[in-house]
C-alpha cells in the first residue's frame, strides 16, 4: 500500500501568436517548435504508456490561448508545412554528412524522428485536442485551465477584469474540450488574497502556489507543503515542492544541465552556410533554430562534442531512478510525521520537456514506468484525486506570491515594463464602464463589446511584460501591447459615438479568432462582492480644541540605537513636538522592565520583551515585541488617550501597526527606511521572504508611505506595487553641529597615532556598506599616496572578515579598525579626516553623508540609492560607480591630489544643509502628510 503520492503537473502555455495575414512571422514558429519538440513527444509518451497498460496519472494545464491555437485549422495546416520543411532539411543533412559518421548518425536520428512525428500527426489528422481529451477521459491526464490570456492576475486593477479572465478561461476549456476544468494554473503561480473568491465563483476547486506562499500562511500550516490548504473561500492551494524543483529546474544541479544531454544553443541554423540553409530559414535570411542540433552540452566552455543518443538515454534513465529514489525517501520521512498520506507536488513548464530539455519526455517515460513497477509506496495522483480522498483540509490566509524571480512580481513590474500598466488599467476601467452603459446592446454593439474585451485580454497577457523584462523580442511585445490597446480605444470610440466601421470590425475579428462566444457581462460589477477597503476617519474634532496626537511605533529609540532609524525617529519626534504635536513613542525596553518618561516634549513608553539570543528566533522576538506594543496601545485607549493617527517606522512594528489600525480605526502612515530586498540585493532565504511580506503588507495597508529618497520611492513602488501618489519623499535631516575644539581633534590624532592623511569610514560593518571595496582599493591608493591611513569605525558581522581581508592584502599596517566609537570620537574623526568614503552597495538615504557635510569633510560616495541624491559629482562631493573598487581608488586619489578642490566641494555641501536637510522644515513636511489623512488636525 502506498505511503504517499506524487502529483506531476505540466503547464503548457504560449501567447496567442496566430498571424493569418502572413505565414512568415517568427513568433508563430514558437507554436510549431513547441508542438514538434514538446507537445507531440509528450503525447506520444502518454499514448505509449496507456497502450502498455502503465498505471500513471499526470495533470496538465493548457492555457486557453494555446488550446485555441492547437484547435485552429490554420495552425494545423501551417504546422504540417513546417514539419515537411524540416523533414526535407534532414534528408539534405543525411546526404551532406555522408563523410562524417558522427554527424550522419544524428542526421538520420532526426529524419527518423520527424517521420515518426509525421505518422503520429497524420493518424490524428494533425489535431492534438482530441488526443488530449482521450487521455483525460482515460483517467491518465487531468486537464485544467489557466487565465484566458495568461494575465498576471494580481496586477490587474479591477475585480471585473480578473473575473473575465477566469470565467472566459473556464468557458473556453469547456467549449473546446467538452468539460469544465476542476482546477486552474494561475499565471506565473501568482496569487493575491481575493483571487480565491473569484476562483470559487467559477467552480474551480484548486490552484498551485510557490512554496513560500504556504510557508508564510497564517496560521502556519500543520502539514507544511505536503497537503493542500483551503483559502477563506474553500479553494485548495497546492504548494510546489522545492526539492523537486531544484532537481529539475536548477541551473546548477538540475538534470537538464548534464553534460551528456543535447546542447540547446548549438544549432545548424547558425553553424552552416546561409545559402545551403536558405529554403529552411526565414525568407529575409535571418538565421533561426532549425531543431537539428548535433552536439552535447559537454561542459561550460565553447568547445562541444558530438551528441551521443545512447549515453543521453542512459542518463535519462539514471536521472529518473534518482528522482524516484529521492521522492520515495522524502515520502518515507514525511509520512511518519503526518496524520494522512502526504502529496508531493512537482509542477513544471511543459516546454521544458523536449524543447529545452530534449530528453525530458524520455525522462518522464522512464519515471512513470518505474513508479508503476518499482515503487509500491508511491503512487501518482492528480489534485482532484487527492481532494476526493481528503476533502477536509486546514484553512489559512495566503499572502501574495508567485514563482517568478525573487518569488513575487518584479519580473512583471519593473523599470522595463511598468509603463504598460497605466494604459492597461485605464482600459480595464473603461471596459467596465462600456458594459455598464450598454446593458441591452444591439447585435452590432455586442460584436464591438466582444472585440473590445478580446483586445483588452490579449493586451493583458503576462508574456509581453515578461519579454520586456527578458529583453528578447522587445519590439514585438511592445508592438502587441500597443496594437491591442489602440484597437481597444478605437472600439471604445465607436461605442461612445455610435459610429462603427463594420468592415474594420470584421477585419479585427478575423485577425484574432479567439473566444468567439466571449460574454461581455463578465465585466459587470457584482456589488455584493465589493469590499470597501477605504478606512473612514472618525470625527476627531468632536474632542474640541485638543492638539494633534500621534502614536509612533519604532523598535529602536535612543538610548537604544542599532542603526540610523533610532536617530531619525528621535529627531523627527523632537521637531514635531516643537510644532506642538503631541507625540507618543512606543518602543522596546532596554531591560526587562516597563519604562515611561517624558523627555523634550515626547511621551516615550518602552515595553519589555525577552531578548533575542542563540535560543530565541529573531521573528519570535519581533512577534513578542508587537504583542507587547498592542497590549500597551489597548491600555492607553482604555485610559481615554485617543490618537489621531499612527506612524509606524519599518517592518518590525508592522504587526502592531496593522492590528491597531484595524481594531481602532486609526489612519496609518508608514515610513519605510529600508527594504529587506534592498539590504540583501534580493530575497534569498525564508526569513527574508517573511520580512519582505510584512514590509509589503505594511506598505499596502498604510494610507500613506513616507520614504527618505526618490530612490526608495521607486524601490517601494516597484517591490510593493504601490500607486506613486501614495508615496511621499521626505529626507532625513541633520542639525549643523558645533565642531569639536581643535585641541581635542589633535589629541585624538596623537592618541590613535595617525600620521599623514586619513581616509575615514564610519558605519555598520555589513556587506551592503561596501567596506570591502574600500579595503580592496587601498593598495592602489597607497601606490600614489603611501602616507594614507584608513580608519574604519563601527562594528558588525563582517568585522572579522574585513580584518582578514586587510591582512591578506598586506595593508594591515595602513588600516585601523576602531570598533565602536562614541559620538564625540566619531565627530572628531570627521574633523581630522582628509576624506570620508561611503562605498555602499545599498543605501536608502545615507545620513552619514550629511554628517560628513556638517563637519566640512570632503566626501566620496557610491552613486547608489539616496547617496546619489545627496552627493552630486563635482558639485558638492565626488561619486564612484557602485561596487567598483577601481572607480573608488581613482576618485579618492583625485581628491588626495587636489586637497583645495576637495575643500571647495565640502564648503558647498555644508551650505546645502540648512536649505535641504533642516529638521524644522522636514517636520513641517511630515505634518502636511498627517493633514492629508486627517484634514481637521489642530496644532496649538
Secondary structure, 3 states (H helix, E strand, C coil): CCCEEEEEEEEECCCCCCCCCCCCCHHHHHHHHHHHHHHHHHHHHHHHHHHCCCCCCEEEEECHHHHHHHCCHHHHHHHHHHHHHHHHHHHHHHHHHHHCHHHHHHHHHHHHHHHHHHHHHHHCCCCCHHHHHHHHHCCCEEEEEECCCCECHHHCCCHHHHHHHHHHHHHHHHHHHCCCCCEEECHHHCECCCHHHHHHHCCCCEEEECHHHHHCCECCCCCCCCCCEECCCCCEEEECCHHHHHHHHCCCCCHHHCCCCECCCCCHHHHCCHHHHHHHCCCCCCCCCCCCCCEECCCCCCCCCECCHHHHHHHHHHHHHHHHHHHHHHHHHHHCCCCCCEEEEEEEEHHHECCCECCHHHHHHHHHHHHHHHCCCEEECCHHHHHHHCCCCCECECCCECCCHHHCCCCCCCCCCCHHHHHHHHHHHHHHHHHHHCCCCCHHHHHHHHHHHHHHHHHCEHHHHHHHHHCCCHHHHHHHHHHHHHHHHHHHHHHHHCCCCHHHHHHHHHHCCCCCCCCHHHHCCCHHHCCCCCCCCCCHHHHCCCCCEEEEECCCCCCCCCCHHHHHHHHHHHHHHHCCCEEEEEEECCCCCCEEEEECCEEEEEECCCCCCCCCCHHHHHHHHHHHHHHHHHHHHHCCCCCCEEEEECHHHHHHHHHHHHHHCCEEEEECCCCHHHHCCCCCCHHHHHHHHHHHHHHHHCCEEEECCHHHHHHHHHHHCCCHHHEEECCCCCCCCCCCCHHHHHHHHHHHCCCCCEEEEECCCCHHHCHHHHHHHHHHHHHHCCCCEEEEECCCCCHHHHHHHHHHCCCHHHEEEEECCCHHHHHHHHHHCCEEEECCCCCCCCHHHHHHHHCCCCEEEECCCCHHHHCCECCCEEEECCCCHHHHHHHHHHHHHCHHHHHHHHHHHHHHHHHHCCHHHHHHHHHHHHHHHCCCCCCC
